[in-house]
Amino acid sequence: MNYISYVLLVLLAMGLAQRQASAVEQIEAWSYYPAAPFTTDETANTGLTSDLVAYLNQALAGQYEISYTLLPRARLNMMLENDEQAVVLFAPSVIFGGLNRGTYLWSEALFEDRQEILSRMDAPFELDGPASLVGQSIAAMRGHAYPQIACEVESGQIILHRAHNEGSLIGMLRLKHVDVITLPNSTISYFMKKNLSLKPLVHFSRNSLSTYTRHLMFQQGMENQRDDFNQVLLKMPTDPHWIEILQKYGLKPIIAE
């Protein structure tokens, strides 16, 4: 092979590599969960959200490159309203207008979750509808909305004490500052896995405040991206790697149909 032929082959290979690189679509991924299990160390960028992004980048290599940003909820809402193209990670099916109602595009479910009602084991409380919470001393996360009891909270029948973080919320219950707290099952499961001493102290009400599934949520116009991601999500419940990731945080995959 002469020098000119060699140069032409190199240029051809470089051009092919550039075309392949340009074929990879960049996708912005947003989350508004700064707490465990979704974010376990913001500085080190660890947690379930980062693990999911790494998993999807590997599964969709050659098609998409996903970059993840943790945002305050208010900023995320503003960016969604401005129709900025992105995917929201672990969106609950009970907010953002709900599943398949036209505002956003929803993926297959990642896993099931529920808003737990938690009390102390020495003073167990069983939820029997919103009315059963009237008169209870209840704590919840600051900035979070609870549609199931919104009317009672607005009318003053239920008074919510607010905590800045999940650890403080659990501490309020343990120290008997309140009778009842509410947290997602995904959160309390992680704390119990990390602190085994919690398990004999916390009582789970048989009835939760709500049950829901967590999804990837896309902006309108991203049907092709949603469908491509769904091809991966449909296989995840039986993928040992994904199951191992969830188990690390005390979670289980959604039951495959």
C-alpha positions in Angstrom: 0.0 0.0 0.0 1.4 3.4 -1.0 1.4 6.5 1.2 -1.6 8.1 -0.6 -3.7 5.0 -0.3 -2.9 4.8 3.4 -3.8 8.4 4.0 -7.1 7.9 2.1 -7.9 4.9 4.3 -7.2 6.9 7.5 -9.4 9.8 6.4 -12.2 7.4 5.5 -12.0 5.7 8.9 -12.0 9.1 10.6 -15.1 10.2 8.6 -16.9 7.0 9.5 -16.1 7.4 13.2 -17.4 11.0 13.1 -20.6 9.9 11.4 -21.1 7.2 14.0 -20.4 9.7 16.8 -22.8 12.2 15.4 -25.5 9.5 15.2 -25.5 9.2 19.0 -28.3 11.5 20.3 -27.7 13.5 23.4 -30.5 13.3 26.0 -30.8 15.5 29.1 -32.1 13.6 32.2 -33.4 15.5 35.2 -34.2 14.5 38.8 -35.5 16.5 41.7 -34.7 13.9 44.4 -31.7 15.1 46.5 -32.2 12.3 49.1 -31.7 8.6 49.5 -32.1 6.2 47.8 -32.0 8.4 44.7 -29.1 10.5 45.8 -26.9 9.1 48.6 -23.9 11.5 48.1 -24.5 14.5 46.0 -20.8 15.4 46.0 -19.7 11.9 44.9 -22.7 11.7 42.5 -23.8 8.3 43.9 -27.3 6.8 44.4 -30.0 5.0 42.5 -30.4 7.8 40.0 -26.8 7.8 38.9 -26.9 4.0 38.8 -29.9 4.1 36.5 -28.3 6.6 34.2 -25.1 4.4 34.0 -27.3 1.4 33.3 -29.3 3.1 30.5 -26.1 4.6 28.9 -24.7 1.1 28.7 -27.9 -0.5 27.4 -28.4 2.3 24.8 -24.8 2.8 23.8 -24.5 3.8 20.1 -28.0 5.3 20.2 -28.1 7.8 23.1 -25.8 9.5 25.5 -27.6 10.5 28.7 -26.4 13.3 30.9 -27.9 13.7 34.4 -28.6 16.9 36.3 -30.1 17.2 39.8 -32.5 20.2 39.9 -34.7 21.9 42.5 -38.3 21.0 42.0 -39.3 24.5 41.2 -36.7 24.9 38.5 -37.6 21.5 37.0 -41.2 22.6 36.8 -40.2 25.8 35.1 -38.0 24.0 32.5 -40.9 21.5 31.8 -43.3 24.4 31.3 -40.8 26.0 28.9 -40.9 22.7 26.8 -37.2 22.0 27.2 -36.6 18.5 25.8 -35.5 16.1 28.5 -36.5 13.0 30.5 -37.5 13.1 34.2 -36.2 10.2 36.1 -38.4 8.2 38.6 -41.4 10.4 38.1 -44.3 9.1 40.2 -47.4 8.1 38.3 -49.7 10.2 40.6 -48.2 13.6 39.8 -47.4 15.7 36.7 -51.0 15.1 35.6 -50.8 11.4 35.9 -50.2 8.6 33.5 -51.2 8.9 29.9 -53.3 12.1 30.3 -51.7 13.9 27.4 -49.4 16.4 29.2 -46.3 14.2 29.1 -45.1 10.8 27.7 -44.6 8.0 30.2 -42.4 5.0 30.0 -43.0 1.5 31.3 -42.8 1.3 35.1 -39.4 1.1 36.8 -40.7 -0.2 40.2 -43.7 0.1 42.5 -43.7 2.5 45.4 -46.1 3.7 48.1 -46.5 6.6 50.5 -46.1 4.9 53.8 -47.8 5.9 57.1 -45.3 5.1 59.8 -45.6 5.2 63.6 -43.7 3.8 66.5 -44.0 0.1 67.3 -45.0 1.0 70.9 -47.8 3.2 69.6 -48.9 1.7 66.3 -51.3 3.7 64.1 -53.5 2.2 61.4 -54.7 4.5 58.6 -58.4 4.3 57.8 -58.8 7.1 55.4 -57.9 10.8 55.8 -60.3 11.3 58.7 -58.4 8.9 60.8 -55.4 11.3 60.8 -57.4 14.1 62.4 -56.1 14.7 65.8 -52.8 12.9 65.2 -49.5 14.7 65.4 -48.1 14.2 61.9 -44.8 15.1 60.2 -43.9 15.2 56.5 -41.3 16.5 54.2 -41.1 20.2 53.6 -42.0 21.2 50.0 -43.9 17.9 49.3 -47.6 17.8 48.4 -49.9 15.0 49.5 -53.1 15.2 47.3 -54.9 12.5 49.3 -55.1 14.7 52.4 -54.8 18.2 50.7 -58.4 19.2 51.6 -57.9 18.3 55.3 -54.6 20.1 55.4 -56.0 23.2 53.7 -59.0 23.3 56.1 -56.7 22.9 59.2 -58.2 19.6 60.2 -54.8 18.0 59.7 -51.7 19.9 60.7 -48.4 18.8 59.2 -45.1 19.4 60.9 -42.5 19.8 58.3 -38.9 18.4 58.2 -36.1 19.5 56.0 -34.7 16.0 55.3 -35.7 12.4 55.7 -33.3 11.7 58.5 -34.8 14.5 60.6 -38.3 13.2 59.9 -37.4 9.7 61.2 -35.7 11.3 64.2 -38.9 13.2 65.0 -40.7 9.9 65.2 -38.1 8.1 67.2 -37.8 10.9 69.7 -41.6 11.0 70.1 -42.0 14.5 68.9 -44.8 13.3 66.6 -47.1 10.3 66.4 -47.0 9.6 62.7 -44.8 10.4 59.7 -45.1 9.7 56.0 -42.3 8.7 53.6 -42.1 6.8 50.4 -41.4 3.1 50.8 -38.3 3.5 48.6 -36.9 5.9 51.2 -37.7 4.1 54.4 -36.6 0.8 52.9 -33.2 2.3 52.2 -32.8 3.8 55.7 -33.8 0.4 57.3 -31.3 -1.4 55.1 -28.6 1.0 56.3 -29.7 1.1 59.9 -31.0 -2.3 61.1 -32.0 -0.8 64.5 -34.9 1.0 62.8 -36.8 -2.1 61.9 -38.1 -3.1 65.4 -39.0 0.5 66.2 -41.1 1.4 63.2 -44.7 0.2 62.5 -46.0 0.3 58.9 -49.8 0.9 58.6 -51.5 -1.8 56.6 -53.0 1.0 54.4 -50.7 3.5 52.8 -51.5 7.0 51.9 -51.1 6.2 48.2 -49.6 3.6 45.9 -48.0 4.4 42.6 -45.3 3.4 40.1 -42.2 5.3 39.1 -41.4 6.0 35.5 -39.3 7.9 33.0 -41.3 10.9 31.9 -40.6 12.5 28.5 -41.7 15.8 26.9 -44.3 15.7 24.1 -42.5 15.2 20.8 -40.1 12.6 22.2 -42.2 9.5 21.2 -39.3 7.8 19.4 -37.0 8.3 22.4 -39.6 7.0 24.8 -40.2 3.9 22.6 -36.5 3.2 22.4 -36.1 3.5 26.2 -39.1 1.2 26.7 -37.4 -1.5 24.8 -34.8 -1.5 27.6 -37.2 -1.1 30.4 -39.3 -4.0 29.4 -36.3 -6.3 29.9 -35.1 -4.8 33.2 -37.4 -6.7 35.7 -35.5 -9.9 34.8 -32.1 -8.5 34.3 -29.8 -9.7 37.1 -27.7 -6.5 36.9 -30.8 -4.2 37.4 -32.1 -6.5 40.2 -28.7 -6.2 41.9 -28.8 -2.4 41.7 -32.3 -2.3 43.3 -31.3 -4.7 46.0 -28.4 -2.5 47.0 -31.1 0.1 48.0 -33.5 -2.4 49.6 -35.8 -2.3 46.6 -37.4 -5.0 44.3 -38.1 -4.9 40.6 -41.6 -4.5 39.3 -43.2 -7.9 38.7 -43.0 -8.7 35.0 -46.3 -9.5 33.4 
